[in-house]
Amino acid sequence: MATRSSVGSLTVSRSSSSSGPKSSPSSPTTGMSELHRSILKQCLVELKDNLHVEVDIVDYLYSKAILSEKDRADLKSSQLSREAQACRLLDRLPSLGSKAFHCFASALRGSKLQSHTEMASLLYDRLAE
């Protein structure tokens, strides 16, 4: 049975069947936790305004098997504005599995951009609250 839940502009689809692990990065066995979705929602404006997905973020998530090759190509599309790329990634992130939040935060922390390291600190600070 599939359920859908919304967190702000983030919509997450989850299946309650236990059919075993799936191999596709975009169809994980477990969804992102409620806590992680809540933190993303709380930080949504700051993330959307400051996220530059073309700078290391997408490639890092792809290298960690969070994003599929199709997701990677879609997010790096030159037809999308920076803000549209950020929104698309933030909308997809909750459905990318239980490791997606920590991989995303790690990508931000390891980024060359100061705004990304500041956003990583914001996410980790909210996690520690």
C-alpha positions in Angstrom: 0.0 0.0 0.0 1.4 3.4 -1.0 1.0 6.6 1.1 1.8 10.2 0.3 2.7 12.8 2.9 3.5 16.5 2.4 6.0 18.5 4.3 5.7 22.1 3.1 6.5 21.9 -0.6 8.1 18.5 0.0 6.0 15.6 -1.0 7.1 12.1 -0.1 5.7 8.8 -1.4 6.3 5.7 0.6 5.3 2.1 0.1 4.5 -0.1 3.1 5.2 -3.3 1.2 8.2 -5.3 2.3 9.3 -6.7 -1.0 13.0 -6.4 -0.1 15.8 -4.0 -1.2 15.5 -2.2 -4.5 18.5 -1.5 -6.6 17.6 1.9 -8.0 19.0 4.9 -6.1 15.7 6.8 -6.7 13.6 4.0 -5.2 15.1 3.3 -1.7 13.9 0.7 0.7 13.3 3.2 3.4 12.3 6.8 3.1 13.8 9.8 4.9 12.9 10.0 8.6 10.2 12.5 9.8 12.9 14.4 11.7 15.1 14.9 8.6 12.0 15.9 6.5 11.1 18.4 9.2 14.6 19.9 9.3 14.5 20.3 5.5 11.2 22.0 5.8 12.4 24.4 8.6 15.5 25.3 6.4 13.7 25.3 3.1 13.9 29.1 2.4 17.6 29.3 3.3 18.4 26.2 1.3 16.4 27.4 -1.8 18.0 30.8 -1.7 21.6 29.7 -1.2 21.9 26.3 -2.8 24.0 25.9 -6.0 23.4 22.3 -7.1 25.8 22.6 -10.0 28.7 23.1 -7.5 29.7 19.6 -6.4 26.3 18.7 -4.7 24.8 16.7 -7.5 28.0 14.8 -8.3 28.5 14.0 -4.7 25.0 12.6 -4.3 25.4 10.7 -7.5 28.7 9.2 -6.3 27.0 8.0 -3.1 24.2 6.4 -5.1 21.6 8.8 -3.8 20.8 10.2 -7.2 20.4 8.1 -10.4 22.1 9.0 -13.6 18.8 10.3 -14.9 18.3 12.5 -11.8 21.9 13.8 -12.2 21.4 14.8 -15.8 18.0 16.4 -15.0 19.3 18.5 -12.1 22.3 19.6 -14.1 20.1 20.7 -17.1 21.3 24.1 -18.4 17.7 24.9 -19.1 16.9 25.2 -15.4 17.7 28.3 -13.4 19.8 28.0 -10.2 16.7 28.4 -8.1 14.7 25.8 -10.2 17.6 23.3 -9.8 17.6 23.9 -6.0 13.8 23.5 -5.8 13.9 20.3 -7.9 16.6 18.7 -5.7 14.9 19.8 -2.4 11.6 18.4 -3.7 13.2 15.1 -4.5 15.5 14.7 -1.6 12.9 13.2 0.9 12.1 10.4 -1.4 15.7 9.4 -2.0 16.1 7.2 1.0 17.2 7.1 4.6 20.8 8.2 3.8 19.8 11.2 1.6 19.8 13.7 4.4 23.2 12.9 5.8 24.7 12.7 2.3 23.2 16.0 1.3 24.5 17.6 4.5 28.0 16.1 3.9 28.0 17.4 0.4 27.2 20.9 1.7 29.9 20.6 4.4 32.5 19.6 1.8 31.6 22.2 -0.7 33.9 25.0 -1.8 31.2 27.6 -1.2 30.9 29.3 2.2 27.1 29.5 1.9 27.0 25.7 1.5 29.1 25.1 4.6 26.9 27.6 6.5 23.8 25.6 5.4 25.4 22.4 6.5 26.0 23.9 9.9 22.4 25.0 10.0 21.2 21.5 9.2 23.4 19.9 11.8 22.5 22.5 14.4 18.8 21.7 13.9 19.6 18.0 14.1 21.3 18.5 17.5 18.3 20.4 19.0 
